Amino acid sequence: MYLCLFEDDHVVSLRPLVETRAAYDLRLGLRTVLETTRDAFEPDGLLLHARPLVTGVTRRDHDDALVNTLPEGADVLFVNGRFVAEDRDVLGQLEQACESGKGRAFVQDDVLVAAWCPDAAARLPGDPLSQPVLTADAFADLPTTSLDDALLLRRPWHLLDTLRPSLTRDVEARVGERASTSLRARPHAAVHDSVTAVNSEQIYLGSGATIRPGALLNAEDGPIYVGVDATIHERAVVRGPCCVGPETQVQIGADVEGTATGTWCKVGGEVHDCILHSFSNKSHAGFLGHAYLGSWCNLGADTNNSNLKNDYGEVSAYAPDEGRFVGTGRQFAGLFMGDHSKCGINTMFNTGTVIGTNCNLLGGDFLPRYVPPFSWGGASGFAEYRLDKACEVAERVMARRDTAFTEAGEALLRSLFERTQPERAAHHE
């Protein structure tokens, strides 16, 4: 069986996080959407469908998969890239369909959640993976089952809804058995004698992980996972559930809880209920709460975001696909920032602030609650961030972490820059 994750026509509602990646590459916790789905079904092969904007970087990042290609004779389980594979009843229905050998589509309010299609290339009209988006229309000839309980990500803040459950589920999926009762009884990691560990059987340390003097790891409320070669520095407090990605540095005196990071991040100050994609930094003092940062973001010293309104009401946030503010259904919602965006010292973000890809932001007073991609400036006004300068900075920043700024990455930024020019012009007026 092949597993094919696809992007549909609702994926744009996840901007700015999908401006530089496919929806299934969004991080849920320790794992991405793709990794969670693949672990749930354990397919023989992986197929990926990606929008034209992100096809190049998807091919670059997934050399183990066929991208936008449907092999002859393959039996394929198509799964929406916004689907979170967590509900056992829903997963059971999909597994039963695969075992039956008969094709079937699964929908939620006319949105395609999944489809099982034996010999997909011969059965489906045309080549569905050649289309910019994949919808239920491609499977109109299959019998249909409604999946009302399926969880589909519809807005960036929905990733916060799934964060804490994902952290616990991901550690169980990737680690399995509980750890040794003593942190210092783990020769593969370096743990100082002065480290305090609470509920240490729920604390997992990757090879080469370092826990420095005076650090406190408290797993009473959920597991803690410290990745390969990651470091928890002196006097840092980490409270579970929490996943510290490989090579990530939790800085001196940091206070981190309910948070997931990717590879090689720097985390300092107070960070609660946040997701940081790989290579992003929030190194210094300041508060980041109920926030989601893409890759290659950098927050200057004493950056703070509000995650709660003074009236304790529902937080709204800007939806770029609709051009308006919408309710989040959340009392707590902070910052949602696209890849390669950065802010200077003393920057303040209001509740429900959305920052597009590749913005260069200046501190001093609250920024607008929406800043479109490739914007340069602050509360006093914005100009367009020149594309050549943005690419130059991206190449320089990525080289610092031994990562190449590839042709695929540059082509994506150029295409995104051109697509969002009208949006910038409207917001910069």
C-alpha positions in Angstrom: 0.0 0.0 0.0 1.1 3.5 -0.9 0.2 6.5 1.4 -0.4 9.7 -0.5 -0.7 13.0 1.5 -2.4 15.7 -0.6 -3.2 19.4 -0.4 -6.7 20.6 -1.0 -8.3 24.0 -1.8 -8.6 24.9 1.9 -4.9 24.8 2.6 -4.6 28.6 2.1 -6.5 29.1 5.3 -3.3 28.0 7.1 -1.3 31.0 6.0 1.3 32.2 6.8 2.6 28.8 7.9 2.0 27.2 4.5 3.5 30.0 2.5 6.8 28.0 2.4 5.8 24.4 3.0 3.1 21.8 2.3 0.4 21.5 5.0 1.6 18.1 6.0 5.0 19.4 6.9 3.6 21.5 9.8 4.8 20.5 13.2 2.3 19.1 15.6 4.7 18.3 18.5 7.7 16.0 18.3 6.3 14.9 14.9 4.9 16.7 11.9 1.5 15.9 10.3 3.2 13.8 7.7 5.2 11.8 10.3 2.1 11.2 12.5 0.1 9.9 9.5 2.9 7.7 8.2 3.4 6.2 11.7 -0.3 5.5 11.9 -0.5 3.5 8.6 3.1 2.2 8.1 2.8 2.2 4.3 5.1 0.4 1.9 5.7 3.6 0.0 5.1 7.4 0.3 3.5 9.7 -2.3 3.2 13.4 -1.8 1.0 15.9 -3.6 2.1 19.5 -3.3 0.8 22.9 -4.7 3.0 24.4 -7.4 4.3 27.1 -5.0 5.9 24.5 -2.7 6.6 21.6 -5.1 10.3 22.4 -5.4 11.0 22.5 -1.7 8.8 19.4 -1.1 11.0 17.4 -3.5 14.1 18.8 -1.9 13.0 17.9 1.7 11.5 14.5 0.9 13.9 12.5 -1.2 12.2 9.3 0.1 8.9 10.1 -1.6 7.5 10.5 -5.1 6.1 14.0 -5.5 3.1 14.7 -7.8 3.6 11.3 -9.4 1.2 8.4 -9.3 2.9 5.1 -10.1 1.2 2.5 -12.3 -0.6 -0.4 -10.5 -0.3 1.2 -7.0 -3.0 0.7 -4.4 -3.1 4.1 -2.7 -4.6 5.5 0.5 -5.0 9.2 -0.1 -5.1 11.3 3.1 -5.7 15.0 3.4 -2.5 16.9 4.5 -4.6 18.8 7.0 -5.8 15.6 8.8 -4.4 14.9 12.2 -4.2 11.1 12.7 -5.2 10.9 16.3 -8.7 9.4 16.6 -8.5 5.6 16.7 -12.1 5.2 15.5 -11.4 7.3 12.4 -8.2 5.5 11.7 -10.0 2.2 12.2 -12.5 3.1 9.5 -9.7 4.0 7.1 -7.8 0.8 7.9 -11.0 -1.3 7.3 -11.5 0.2 3.9 -7.9 -0.7 2.9 -8.4 -4.2 4.1 -11.7 -4.6 2.1 -10.0 -4.1 -1.2 -12.9 -1.9 -2.4 -12.5 1.8 -3.2 -14.1 4.3 -0.9 -14.0 8.1 -0.3 -14.3 9.7 3.2 -15.6 13.2 3.5 -16.5 15.8 6.1 -18.9 18.5 5.0 -18.0 17.9 1.3 -14.3 18.1 2.2 -12.2 15.1 1.2 -10.6 13.6 4.3 -9.3 10.4 2.7 -9.8 7.9 -0.1 -8.8 4.3 -0.6 -8.3 3.5 -4.2 -6.9 0.2 -5.4 -4.9 0.5 -8.7 -5.4 4.2 -8.5 -3.7 5.2 -11.7 -6.1 3.0 -13.8 -9.2 3.9 -11.8 -9.0 7.6 -11.4 -9.7 9.9 -14.4 -6.8 11.9 -15.6 -3.9 12.3 -13.3 -5.2 13.9 -10.0 -1.7 14.5 -8.6 -1.0 16.8 -11.6 -3.7 19.2 -10.3 -2.8 22.2 -8.1 -5.2 21.0 -5.4 -6.9 17.6 -4.9 -10.6 17.6 -3.9 -13.5 15.1 -3.6 -14.3 15.6 -7.3 -11.4 13.3 -8.2 -13.1 10.4 -6.4 -16.7 11.1 -7.4 -17.2 7.5 -8.7 -16.3 6.0 -5.3 -18.9 5.2 -2.6 -18.7 7.8 0.2 -18.6 7.6 4.0 -19.0 10.7 6.3 -16.2 11.2 8.9 -17.7 13.8 11.2 -15.1 13.1 13.9 -12.0 13.5 11.7 -9.8 16.4 12.8 -8.8 18.7 10.0 -6.5 21.7 10.6 -8.4 24.8 9.4 -6.5 27.7 10.9 -3.0 28.2 12.3 -4.3 28.4 15.9 -5.8 24.9 15.6 -2.3 23.6 15.8 -2.3 25.0 19.4 -5.4 23.0 20.1 -3.6 19.8 19.3 -0.2 20.7 20.9 -0.3 19.2 24.4 -2.1 16.0 23.3 0.4 15.6 20.4 3.4 16.1 22.7 2.2 13.2 24.9 1.2 11.0 22.0 4.4 11.6 20.1 6.7 10.7 22.9 4.8 7.5 23.5 4.9 6.7 19.7 8.6 7.4 19.3 10.0 6.2 22.6 7.7 3.4 23.8 8.8 2.0 27.2 9.4 4.3 30.1 12.9 5.4 30.9 15.2 4.5 33.7 14.1 6.0 37.0 17.4 8.0 37.4 18.6 10.5 34.8 22.2 9.9 35.9 21.9 6.2 35.1 21.9 7.0 31.4 25.4 6.8 30.0 24.4 8.1 26.6 23.7 11.6 28.0 25.6 14.0 30.3 23.5 14.9 33.4 25.1 17.0 36.2 24.7 15.8 39.8 22.9 19.0 40.8 20.0 18.5 38.2 16.6 18.1 39.8 14.3 15.6 38.0 10.6 15.1 38.9 8.9 11.9 37.6 12.1 11.0 35.9 10.7 7.8 34.3 8.8 10.2 32.0 11.9 12.1 31.0 13.7 10.8 27.9 17.2 11.9 26.8 18.6 11.5 23.3 22.2 10.4 22.7 24.6 13.3 23.5 22.0 15.3 25.4 23.4 17.5 28.1 21.6 18.7 31.3 23.8 21.4 33.0 24.0 22.3 36.7 20.9 23.5 38.5 18.5 22.7 35.7 15.0 21.5 36.7 13.0 19.0 34.6 9.5 18.4 35.9 7.4 15.7 34.2 4.6 15.5 36.6 2.1 16.9 34.1 3.4 15.2 31.0 6.6 13.7 29.4 9.7 15.6 28.6 11.8 14.6 25.5 15.3 16.1 25.0 16.6 15.3 21.6 20.0 14.2 20.3 22.8 16.6 21.2 20.3 19.1 22.8 21.4 21.1 25.8 19.4 22.3 28.8 21.5 25.0 30.3 22.1 26.1 33.9 19.0 27.0 36.0 16.6 26.3 33.1 13.2 25.0 34.1 11.4 22.6 31.7 7.9 21.4 32.5 6.2 18.7 30.6 4.7 17.9 28.3 7.6 19.3 26.3 9.8 18.2 23.4 13.2 19.8 22.9 14.4 19.1 19.4 17.9 17.8 18.3 20.7 20.3 18.9 18.4 22.8 20.5 19.7 25.0 23.3 17.4 25.9 26.2 19.2 28.9 27.5 20.3 29.8 31.1 17.3 30.5 33.4 14.7 29.7 30.7 11.1 28.8 31.7 9.7 26.4 29.1 6.4 24.5 29.3 4.0 22.7 26.9 6.3 23.5 24.0 7.8 21.7 20.9 10.8 22.7 18.9 12.4 21.4 15.8 16.1 21.0 15.2 18.8 23.5 16.3 16.6 26.2 17.9 17.5 28.5 20.8 14.9 29.0 23.5 15.2 31.6 26.3 13.1 33.6 28.6 9.5 32.4 29.2 8.1 30.2 26.5 4.7 28.5 27.1 2.5 26.4 24.8 4.5 27.2 21.6 5.7 25.4 18.5 9.0 26.5 16.9 10.0 24.9 13.6 13.6 24.1 13.1 16.4 26.8 13.2 14.3 29.4 14.9 15.4 31.5 17.9 13.8 33.1 20.8 17.0 33.3 22.8 16.5 36.1 25.2 14.4 37.3 28.0 10.7 38.1 27.2 7.5 36.1 27.0 6.3 34.0 24.1 3.0 32.3 24.7 0.5 30.3 22.6 2.5 31.0 19.5 3.7 29.3 16.4 6.9 30.2 14.6 8.0 28.9 11.3 11.7 28.1 10.4 14.5 30.6 10.4 12.7 33.1 12.6 14.6 35.3 15.1 13.1 37.3 18.0 15.2 40.1 19.4 16.0 40.6 23.1 13.0 41.4 25.3 10.4 40.5 22.6 7.0 39.9 24.1 3.7 38.8 22.9 0.3 39.1 24.5 -1.7 35.9 24.5 -4.7 37.0 26.6 -7.0 40.1 26.1 -7.6 42.3 29.1 -11.3 41.5 29.0 -10.6 37.8 28.8 -12.7 37.5 25.7 -12.2 35.5 22.5 -9.1 36.4 20.5 -9.5 37.3 16.9 -6.8 37.0 14.2 -6.3 38.0 10.6 -7.1 35.4 7.9 -5.1 36.4 4.8 -7.1 34.1 2.6 -10.3 36.0 3.5 -8.8 39.5 4.0 -10.4 40.0 7.4 -10.2 39.2 11.1 -11.9 36.1 12.3 -12.6 34.6 15.7 -10.2 32.0 16.9 -12.5 30.4 19.4 -9.6 30.7 21.8 -9.1 32.7 25.0 -5.3 32.3 24.6 -3.7 33.0 21.2 -0.4 34.9 20.7 1.8 35.2 17.6 1.8 33.3 14.3 4.9 34.0 12.3 6.0 32.8 8.8 9.5 31.5 7.9 12.5 33.9 7.7 10.7 36.7 9.7 12.7 38.6 12.3 12.1 41.3 14.8 14.4 43.7 16.7 14.8 44.3 20.4 11.8 45.3 22.6 9.3 44.3 19.9 5.7 43.9 21.2 3.1 41.7 19.5 -0.6 42.0 20.5 -2.9 39.0 20.9 -3.6 37.1 17.7 -0.9 38.8 15.6 -0.1 37.2 12.2 3.2 37.9 10.5 3.9 36.8 7.0 7.0 35.2 5.5 10.3 37.2 5.4 9.3 40.3 7.3 11.9 42.5 9.0 10.2 44.1 12.0 11.4 47.0 14.2 10.5 47.2 17.9 9.0 50.1 19.8 5.2 50.2 20.4 2.8 47.4 19.3 3.0 46.3 15.7 -0.1 45.9 13.5 -1.9 42.6 14.1 -1.3 41.6 10.5 1.9 42.2 8.5 1.9 40.8 4.9 5.0 38.9 3.6 8.1 40.8 2.6 7.4 43.8 4.8 10.1 46.0 6.4 9.3 48.4 9.2 7.4 48.9 12.5 4.5 50.7 14.2 5.4 53.9 12.3 4.9 52.3 8.9 6.1 49.7 6.4 8.0 49.5 3.1 8.5 46.5 0.9 11.4 44.2 1.9 13.5 44.1 -1.3 13.6 40.5 -2.7 17.4 40.6 -3.4 18.1 41.7 0.1 15.7 39.1 1.6 17.4 36.3 -0.3 20.9 37.6 0.6 20.0 37.6 4.3 18.4 34.1 4.1 21.5 32.7 2.5 23.7 34.3 5.2 21.6 33.1 8.1 21.2 29.6 6.8 25.0 29.2 6.3 25.4 29.9 10.0 23.7 26.6 10.6 25.5 24.7 7.8 22.4 24.7 5.6 22.4 25.7 1.9 20.0 28.3 0.5 19.0 26.1 -2.4 17.6 27.1 -5.9 14.3 25.6 -4.8 14.2 27.8 -1.7 15.1 30.9 -3.7 12.5 30.1 -6.4 9.8 29.7 -3.7 10.6 33.1 -2.2 10.6 34.8 -5.6 7.2 33.3 -6.5 5.7 34.2 -3.1 7.1 37.7 -3.4 5.4 38.2 -6.7 2.1 36.6 -5.6 1.8 38.9 -2.5 2.7 42.2 -4.1 -1.0 43.4 -4.3 -1.5 42.4 -0.7 1.5 44.4 0.4 0.5 47.4 -1.6 -2.9 47.4 0.1 -1.6 47.1 3.7 1.3 49.5 3.2 -0.9 52.4 2.2 
